[in-house]
Amino acid sequence: MFGRVMGWSGRHGRLMDALRVAPLAVFCLFMAVPYGQNGPFDNGNLYIGVAGYLGLCAVLIVPLLWRRDRPLTVFAILSLACFGQWLAKIDPMPANIAVLVALYSVAFRCRFPWAVAAGAVAEVGVLLVMVHWQAPTFSLFFSGSILVVTVWLTGLYAKTRSRYLESLEERAERAERERDQQARMAAAAERTRIARELHDVVAHNVSVMVVQADGAGYAIDSDPDQARQAVHAISKTGREALAEMRRLVGVLREDGSDGTDYTPQPGLAQLEELVRGAGVPARLRIGGPPGELPEGQQLAVYRIVQEALTNALKHGGPGVRALVELRYAGRELVVRVTDDGRGAAAPRSPDGHGLVGMRERVGMYGGQVAAGPRSGGGFEVLARLPVPGTRAA
């Protein structure tokens, strides 16, 4: 909102300046009537009449329209105009307030040395005004100085505040760009790991199938039984290769590890052990008749629960408890992990990409995942995965 307002103000700067100066111009216009009616004062000062009054008001007010672009020039013009008014012994008028407006612009838009110089010129102006009085007093000079210093300090404060808000907006935009970039990098890293696993799966299983096929080709005439066994092995290896490729989204190799892990990937059978060793008091609840779930989807469910419990341990706070629920609803598996921790008040890790990994996993199978603080407190991770049709008995 602040950015849009500042953008509109920047595009219509002259109009904004005119609107800000309009009250002073209207006030000076109204004061023209009593100025003409009162006539010259019996104090030896020059009376310029209504026409001269309006002309001098225009000289003092019109330059304020350019105070945004050229604050120093406008302040210099108004200061010289007021000095000429003082030399001509023309009585002060409401339009002289324009000098204070120009002083504010210099303090707001110019460097600090120029702001100090403008404040000093304004103080000299207050002293010159005091000279016209029959008996100038220190209290009167002090009151005028207080007005000048107040306007000057207000300009400096507004400048500091404006720069602070601009820095906040810039930091917010930079943080948003960095967050998007980190999310893209996390997704790219996940796809890279999946590609490496795909290479391993295909290379291993296809190599086995080629060896079995070569053996079957040599034995097909001399030993049909051995050839038949080789063909069955090829069929079994092909099915295993298809099942392994469904696990691609679950491949999470540690960076810099050179060793190869040949242990089976975890699935639903290991969930109870995962919940028991989560590091937080957690319960596992399974509802509905279980369906046939491929190994790749079992791995995805396992990793989602693992990531959710890890987040509860890291961000939930002391005494946090978690509940893991698996519900089979027809052709859909609903995975829900909730905790009673700090929820929205928990600090967020700037380098965490758990939700990105969850979406990558679930997206591979056409599912959906959502995570966020609960309204009543705590945090919730909710994932929905489609389940293939159950096998006929």
N, C-alpha and C positions, 0 to 999 in steps of 0.2 A: 504494500500500500504506500509506504513512504517513498519507494522508488518511483512509482507511477506519478505521485504528486510532484516530486522533484523533477521528473522528466517533463511533465506538462508545464511547470513553472519555468523550466529552462527554455522550452520552445516558445513561450509567450512572455518573455522577460519584460519587454517594453510595456505590455498591457498590465502586468502585475505591478510594475513600478508606478504606472499611472493610477491604478486603483489605490495604492498605498499613499500617494501624494494627494489624492482627491479630497480627503477631509480637510487638510491644511488649506488647499486652494479655496474650498467652499467657505471655510471660516474667514479667510482674508477677504473674500468677496463680501460677506455679510458685514464685516467691520468697515467697509468703505463708506457705508451710510453714516455712521456716527463720526467717522473721520471728516467727512464733508460738512456735517452739521456743526461740529465743534469749532471748526475753523482753526486759525493759527493760535498756538499757545503763547502766552506772554512770558516766554523764557529765553527769547533771543534765538531760538532755533528756526531753521528754514521750513516754511510751509509750502508744500509742492502741489496741493490740491488733490482732488479725487483722481484726475487723469494721471498725475505724477505718481500718486499712491498705487494705482493699478499697474502702471508701467514698472515701478520698482518691484512690486510683488511678482510680476511676470519674470523679471530678471532673476529674482531669487528662487522661484519655484520651478520654472520650466527646465533648467539644467538638471534637476533631480531625476528627470526621465532617463538620463544617461549615467546615473551613478552606479549602475550595475556593471557597465562596460568600462567606464573611466572614472573610478571613484576619486582618484587624486586630482584629476583635471577639474571635476565638478567642485570638489572642496576648494581648490585654488580660486576658481571663478567666484564662488560665493563669498569666500573670505575677502577677495579684492573688492567685490561689490559692497560688502558691509563696511570695509575700510573707507571706501569712497563715500558711503553714507555718513560715516562718522566725521570725515573731513568736511563734508558739506553741512554738517550740523543738522541733519534730518533726524527727527525723533524716531526712536525704535518702534517697530511695528510687528505684528504677528508673523509676517513672512520671514523675519530674521530667525525663526525656529528652523528654517531650512538648513542653516549652518550646522545645527546639531544633528539633523538627519544625514547630512553629508559626512559629518564626523563619525557617525555610527557605521556608515558604509566603508570608510577608510579602515576603521578598526576591524571590521568584519572581513574585508576582502584583500587588504594589503598586508605586506610584511610588517613585523612588529616595529622596526625602526621608523617606518613611515607613520604607523599609528601613534607612536610617541611624539613625532614631530607635529602631527595634526592636533593632538591633544594640547601641546604647548601653544600652538597658534590660537586655539580656542580659548585658552587661559589668558593669553594676551588680549584677546577680544573682550573678555569679561573685565579686565583691568581698564581698557579704554572706555568701556561703557560707564564704569564707575567715575571716570574723570568728569563726565558731563553733569553729574549730580552736584548740587550746591554743597552738600556735606556728606561725602561718601564715608561709609563706616566699614569696619572690618567684618562685622556680621553680615552685611549686605554682600560684600565681596565673597565671603565664605559660602553664602547660600548659592550664589552664581557658580562658584567653583564646584560645589557639591553636585549641581545639575550637570555640569560638563563632565566631571569624573564618572558620574553614574552612567551617562550615555556611552562614554568611552569604554568603561568596564563591561557594559551590556554587549557592546559590539564584539569585544574580545571573547566573552563567554559564549556568545552565539557562534563565533568562528570555531572555538574549541569543540562545542557541542556538534556542530555540523560535520566537522572532520571525524569526530568519534562515531557518529551514525554512519557516515560513508565507509569508515573502516569496518564497522560491524556488517554492513551490507556486503562489502567486498569479501570479508571472511566467510560469510554464509554462502556466497556464490562459489568461492573456492572450495569450501568443504563439500558442497553439493557435487561439484565437478570431480573432486577426488573420490567421493563415495561411489559415483557412477563408474569412474575409471577402475576402482578397486573391484567393483562387482563384475565388470567386464573381464578384468584380469583373472578373477577367481573362476569365472565361467570358462575362460580360455584354458586355464590350468587344468580344470576338470576334464575338458574335452581332450587335452593332451594326454592325460592319464588314461582316459578311455581308449584313445587310439593306441597307446602302448599295450594295453591289455588285449585289444583286438588283435594286434600283431602276434602276441604270445599265444593266444587261443588258436588262431588260424594256423600259425606256423607249427605248433605242436600237434594238433589233431590232424591236420592235412598230411603232415609227415607220416604219422602213424597209418593213416588211410592209404597213402602211397605204398608204404612198405607192405601192408596187408594185401593190397591189390596186386603187387608184383609177386608176392608169394602165391596168391591164388592162381595167377596166370601160369606160373611154373608147375603147380601141382594139379591143375584142372584135369589133365589127362592121366597122370601117373597115380594121383591120390585124390579122388573126388571128395572124400570125407574131409581131408585137410583143407581143400579149396572151399568147401562149404563152410567150415569153421572160420576161415579167413573172411569170407563174405559177411558172415554174421558179425564178426569183429568190426568190419568196415561200417556196417549199419549201426552198431552200438556206438562206435566212435563218432559217427556223424551226428547222432542224437545228442551225445555229450557235448559236442562242439556247439550245437544250437543252444543247448542249455547254458553253456558257459558264456556265450555272447549276450545272453539276457542279463548277465551280471555286470555288464560293462560299466554301468553308472556307479557300481559299488566298489570299483577299483580305486583305492586310496593308498598309493605308495608314498612313503616318507621320502622327502627330497634328500638326495645324496646317498640313499641306500642302494648298494650294489647287489645285495643278496636277493635271491628269488624265493618267494614264499609258495610252497606247494601244498600248504594245509588247506582243507576245505573251507569255503567261505561260510560264515555263520548264517543261520536262518531262524525260523520261528521256534525251533526246538531249543535254541540257546537263549531265548528271551528271558525265561525265568532265571537263569544263571546271571544274565546281564542285570536284571532288576535287583537281584540279591546283592550283587557287587557294585552297585551304582555309586556308593559313597554317601547316599542320602537315604533316609527311610522311604521306601517305595513299595507299592503293591501292584500286582498284575491282575487284571480282570479281563476275562475272555467271554464274550457273549455270542450266541447264535451258532448254528451248525457250521463247523469249519468246512471250507471248500478246498479244492485242489489249487494250491498256489505255486506257481513256478519258482524255481530257486532264485532267479534274478529278482523277482518281486519280494521274496522272503528276505533277501539281503537288503533291499531298499527299506523294508519295514524295520529291520534290525538297526540299520544306520540312522534312521529317523528317530527311533526311540533312544538310541545311544546319544545322538546329538542333543535331544531334548533333555535327557537326564544330566548330561554334562553342563548344559546351560543352567539348569536348576542348581547344580552344585556350585557353579561359579558365581552366579548372580542372584540366587534366591535368598542369600543371607543365612544367619545362624538359625537352626531349628526348622529349616524348610523340609517339607514332606511332599512326595510326588505320587501320582496315580497314573498308571499306564493301562489304557483300555483298548482292547481289540474287539470290534463288533462286526460280525459277518451279516450284512443286510442284503440278502439276495445275491446279486452279481457285483456287489461292492463291498470292499473291506474298509472300515473306518478305523483309523488309528488316532487316538486322542491321548495326549500326555499333558497333564496339568500339575501345577504345584501351587502351594500357598505362600510363596515367598514375597519379595518386595514388589514384583510386577513392574509397573511403570516407573517406580522410584529407583529401580536397580540401575547401576551404571552400565553403559554399553561399551563393549570392547571395540576400538576403532578398526582393528584388523580381523574381526570375526566375519566369516563367510558361511556360517552354518546354514542359514536360510537359503543362500544361493545353492549350496550343495543339495539341500532337500528338494528344491524345485527342479534341479537337474535330474535327480533320481526319479522323482514322481512323474516328471514330464516325459521321461522315456516310455512310460507305460500308459500315458494318456490320463493321468490323475491330476489332482489339485492338492495344494498344501497352503496353509495360512498359519501365521504365528503372530502373537501379540499379547499385551497385558489384558487380563480379565477385568471386567467392571467391578467385581467384588474383591479384587486383590489377587495377586498371583499372576502366573503366566500360563499360556495355553498354546500347544502345537496341535493342529488338526489337519490330518491328511486323509484323502480319499483315493483309493486305488481300485480300478475295475478288476474283478475276479473272473477268470475263464469259467465256462460251464463245468459243473461237477461231472465226474465220470460215472457212467451208468453202472449200477450194481450187477 
